[in-house]
Amino acid sequence: MNISQLETLQTISKTMSFRKAGELLNLTQPAVSAQIKSLEDEFGTVLIDRNQPVTLTDRGQVFLEHAEKILAIVEEMKSRLSDLNQNPQGHIVLGTTTSIAIQILPRVLSYFQDQFPLIKTTIQSMPSSQVTTAVENGTVDIGINYLSERNPNIESSILYYDTYELVVAPNHPMSGLTHTTVESLKDIPMIMLSPDALGRKFIDQIFRRYNIQPNVVMELSSSEEVKRMAELNLGAAVVSKLAVANEVKLGTLKMIKVAELEMFHPVGVIYKSGRYLNSAMHQFLSDLKGMPEAQFISSE
């Protein structure tokens, strides 16, 4: 058994195809088949169901679980060895929401990549409720998200503070207002984030505090989707102030202050407690924590 065989099995499990796996690994299809056959012969079991689409057998699934642990150890070994080099290098997978990826990361990453061109970053956008889980299970290395309750498995550091604001389209009946109260929202159609989103949980807490049952006409998975529907005048929405900064500037959305929503919410960087930080992650976290808040909340 060798590392190449394990990588081949892992790639087949993802592509469900010997041919596609070969293309990704730069191997011929016969070479892919030979590697899997060699594994099956060595362990005396069938790992792959070769019917279309190709899938792993039950034994193949068990084998893959252990193979991925071995590959993770090998990757960590490579990271530790590369740290012997003075220049930070490596690969970082960042997990965050679509809005943060659009509004915040371009400024941060442009600076970081100018300073450290040997460090590669990949961004995975996901609902806010999934970021912490992705960091815990190792799907992403570092998360940037709204911080809520403490988690013993997660290290966190606050980067900046955001607020949630009521926004409506310019032709919405409330667009002439500059201020209103949460009580006035009980009867108007509302476009909301999905119930598991951190922003939605905050808004629901406010509504419960004032004994208001909102008229929710649409639920969406990201702030980007919510504000697009609000621009179409399909309802009012409560979203991150930073997420709508450009739309307010362009005049496609109107922001209305709601006193009861005037609370600051910390946005921070998170990573798994106790995990090894390669030179790329260490440098990224150090730079990120050292940036002034204005680097994040500037509208430029």
N, C-alpha and C positions, 0 to 999 in steps of 0.2 A: 504494500500500500504506500502511495506517495501523495504529496500535497496536490499535485496536478490532478490526480484521480478524484480527490475530494472536491476540488474546485469544479471539476466537470460535472459531478453528481449534483452539486448545488445549483449550477447554471441550468442543468436539465430540469430541475424541480421548479425553476422560475419560468423558463421558456416553454416547458412542456413539449420540447422538440429536440431531437438529436441534431437536426440540420441547423436550427437557430443557435443552439448551444455551440456548435462548431464554428459558426460565423463569429460569435462573440469572443470565443477563445482562440480564434485563428487556427483551428484544427479542421482536418477533413472529417466528414461524417464517419468513415470507417475507423479513424483514429479515436473518435468519441466512443463509438461502439466497442472498440477493443479495450479502452480504459474501463468501461463499465463491466464488460465481460470478465476482465481480469479481477476486479473487485468481487464480483459475484462468485467466481471460482475460488478466490482466496478465503472467503467467508462461508462458502457453501450455502448460499441462499440467493433468491431472486430479489433484486432491489428495484427493478423497473418493470412496470407493465407496459409493454411496447405497442399496445393498441393505440389508435389515434383518438384523442390527444394522448401523448405519453404522460403517464402519472407514476408516482412512486407507490410501491406496494406498502403494506403495513410495516414489514421489516425494513423497507427502504426509508420510511419516515423516521423510524427509530435510529437507523444508521445516520441519517442526515442530521438529526439533533446533535449527535456526538461529533459528527464531522464539522459542524458549524462551530462547536466549542473549540475544536482543534485549530480551525482556521483563524478564530478570534485570537487564540494564544499566539499563533504565528505572526499575525498582524501586530499584536502588541510587542512581540520580540523585535520586529522590524522597526517599530516606532522608537523603542528604547535604544536600538543600535544607531538609528539616524540622529538621536539626540546627542551622540558623541561629536557630531558636527557642530561647529559654532553657529552656523546660520540656521535659524528656525525654519523647518520645512515639514511638510506632511499634508494631511487631508482632514478637513473639519466638515462635519455634516451639521448644519444649523436647522433647528426646528422652530417655527414661529407661525403666527397668523398671517393671512394674506395682507391685511392692512399694514402690519408692522414691516413685512417684507417689502411692500411698495413704498411706504412713507419714510421708514427709518434706515433700513439696511443699505440702500444705495450710497448714502453719505458715509456710513461707517466703513463699508467694504471698499469703497474707492480709495479711502485713505489707507486702509490696512494693506490692500494689495499693492499699492505704490511702495509701501515701506518693506513689505515682505513678499516679493514676487514668487518665492518658492513654495508658498503655502496656498493650497487649493481649497476653495470653499464650495460646498453644495448646499442649496437652500431647499428645505422641504416645507411647504405651506400646509397648514392643517388647522382645524378648529382649536380655539384656545383650550378647550377641555381636554384635548389629546396631547398637548405639548409636554406636560409633566410626565405622563405615562410613557411617551416616546423616549424621554430622557432616562427614566427608570429602567426601561427594558433594553436600552442601548441602541434603539433604532436611530436616534440622533445623538450627537456628542454634546451639543450645547443647545439650550432653549432660550428664547427671549419671549417673555409672556407677562401678562398681568399676574402679580403675586397675590395669592390668597392665604389660606391657612398654612402653618408650618408643616413641613414634611421631613421626618427624620432621615429619609433616604436621599434628600436633595439639599445641595448647597445653593444659596441664592445671594444676590447682591442687587440692590436697587440702582437703576440707571436714571430714571426720570419719573415724573408724575403726570398722569393724564386725567382728564375729566370726561364725563359723558354729557352730551348736549342734545336738546331737541332740535330737529331740523325738518323743514318742509320745503316743498317746491314753491317757486315765486308766485304761482297762481293758486296756491292753497288758501282756504278761507282764513287761516291764522297768520298768513305771511306778513300782514301789516303790523303784527305785534313785535315788540322788542323783549317783553317780559311776560311771563304767565306763571300759573301755579300748577302743581301736579293734579289738583282737583279738576282743572279744566280739561284734563286728558281722558277722563273716564268715559266719554261718549264718542270721541273721534276715532276713526279707523287708524289702527297702529300697525306698522310693519316692524317685526321684532326678530332678533336673533333666535336661534333654536334654544329650547329650554336648558340644555346642558352647557351652553356657552357661559363663560364667567361674567361677561357683560350683562347677559340676560338675567343671571341670578341676582346681580346687584339691582337691576331695574325692578325685578319682581319683589325684592325686599322692600324697596321704596313704596311700591304700590300696596303691598300688604300692610306696611306701617300706617298708611293713610286710608286703609280699608277701601281700596279702589280695585274694581274688576275691569281691567282694560279690554277694549274692543279690538282684539288681535285678529287682523284679517289675513296676515301672511307671516310665515316664519321661515327664515333663511339661515344658511350655515355660516355666512361670513358678513362682516360689516360692508365689504365691497358690494355684495349683492343687495344688502339692505338699502344702502344709499342710492343705488341705481334705481330701485323701485320707488324710492321717495322722490327722485328726480322726475319720474314719470307721473308724479302726483297720485300715486295709488294709496297713499296714506302718509301719516307723520311717522317719524322714526327717532329713536334715541340711540346715538352712536358715539364713538370716541371722537373727541374734538380734533385730534390730530388726523384721524381718518378722513374728515370732511374739510380739512383746511383748504385744499385746492378748489373744491366745489363751491365753498363759500366765497373764496376769492374771485372765482369766475362768475358768480351770481347764479349758478344752477341750483343752489340750495340756500335757504335762508335759515340762520341760526336764531333760536329764540331762547333766552335765558329762563331757566326754571329753578327757583330758589332751592327747592328740595333736592335737586340733583347736584348742587354745588359741593361736591366732595372730591378729594384728590385720591387717585388710585395709583399705587406704585407699579411700575413696569420694570422688570429686572431680568438679569441673566441667571440661568440655572444650569447646574450640572450634577451628575450623580456623586453622592458622597463616597469617598474612599477609592474612586476609580483613578487609574494612572493617567496623568495629564502629560501627553507628549509635548514636544517643544512648540508645535503649532498651536495646540489648545492653550498651553500656558501663556504664550505670547498674546494670543487673541483675547483671553480673559483679562490679562494685565492691562492691555491697551483699552479694552472696552470699559473696565471699571475706572480707568483714569480719565476718561473723556468727560468734559463738563456737560451739564444738563442741556445747555444751549445747543450742543452738537446734535441732540436728538429732537428737540422741540422747535428748532428754527424752522420757519416756513419757507425759507429760501431753498 
